[in-house]
Amino acid sequence: MSEKETDDKVFKALSSPIRRGLLDALRNNPQLTGELCARFASLNRCTVMQHLSVLEAAGLVVTKRTGRQRWNYLNAIPIKRIHDRWIGAYASEAVHLLGRMKTQMERASERQVDAL
């Protein structure tokens, strides 16, 4: 699968508030599918499973079966790849600008103290 196709799947997966909610639920620890269904009680199990399938196809969720239990794990690597591609360069420049601004403010403050 090409990088474009992979990115398209990730963007499609992230476009749904329900899927973003599922990812939020998995942020701190893996959960069983039944736990996720309980958390999203307004949806039936089939709908939750369909959303999890989209997340899994995009590589954002990794599943592991243990007997009859299905554990769902967040895989943040695709999000990091998108961050690095689309945001990382801008964030790096912003951090650099903040560093320069801090230095300039410290120098100006030193000059004011020296003037007293």
SVG drawing of the C-alpha trace seen along z (x, -y; Angstrom):
<svg xmlns="http://www.w3.org/2000/svg" viewBox="-28 -54 53 73">
<polyline fill="none" stroke="black" stroke-width="0.4" points="0.0,0.0 1.3,-3.4 2.0,-6.2 -0.9,-8.2 -3.3,-5.3 -2.1,-4.8 -2.5,-8.5 -6.0,-8.5 -7.1,-5.7 -5.7,-7.4 -7.4,-10.7 -10.7,-8.9 -10.5,-7.1 -9.8,-10.3 -12.7,-12.1 -15.3,-10.4 -16.0,-11.8 -16.9,-8.3 -13.6,-6.8 -11.7,-9.7 -13.6,-8.9 -12.6,-5.2 -9.0,-6.3 -9.3,-8.6 -10.7,-5.6 -7.6,-3.6 -5.1,-6.4 -4.1,-5.3 -4.6,-1.6 -5.8,1.2 -9.4,2.3 -11.6,5.2 -14.1,4.8 -16.9,5.3 -15.6,2.5 -15.6,0.2 -19.1,1.2 -20.2,0.4 -18.5,-3.0 -20.4,-3.8 -23.7,-2.5 -25.7,-4.6 -24.3,-2.5 -24.9,1.2 -22.0,3.7 -22.0,4.1 -21.6,0.4 -18.7,0.2 -17.1,3.2 -17.4,1.5 -15.7,-1.6 -12.9,0.5 -12.5,2.2 -11.9,-1.2 -9.4,-2.1 -7.7,1.3 -7.5,1.0 -5.8,-2.4 -3.3,-0.9 -4.5,-3.0 -5.8,-0.1 -4.0,3.3 -6.0,6.2 -4.9,9.3 -7.2,12.2 -6.8,14.0 -9.3,16.9 -12.7,15.3 -11.5,11.8 -10.4,9.3 -8.0,6.6 -7.7,3.3 -4.5,1.3 -3.8,-2.2 -1.1,-2.4 -0.1,-6.1 2.6,-5.6 0.3,-6.6 -0.7,-9.8 3.0,-10.5 3.8,-10.1 1.1,-12.6 2.3,-14.9 5.9,-14.7 4.8,-15.3 2.2,-18.0 3.0,-19.7 6.5,-18.9 8.3,-21.4 6.0,-24.2 6.3,-23.2 10.1,-23.1 10.1,-26.6 7.8,-27.8 10.0,-26.4 13.0,-28.1 11.2,-31.4 10.2,-31.1 13.8,-30.5 14.9,-33.6 12.2,-35.6 13.2,-34.4 16.8,-35.3 15.8,-38.8 13.6,-39.4 16.3,-38.3 18.8,-40.7 16.4,-43.5 15.7,-42.8 19.5,-42.8 19.9,-46.1 17.1,-47.7 18.8,-46.4 22.2,-47.8 20.5,-51.2 19.4,-51.5"/>
</svg>
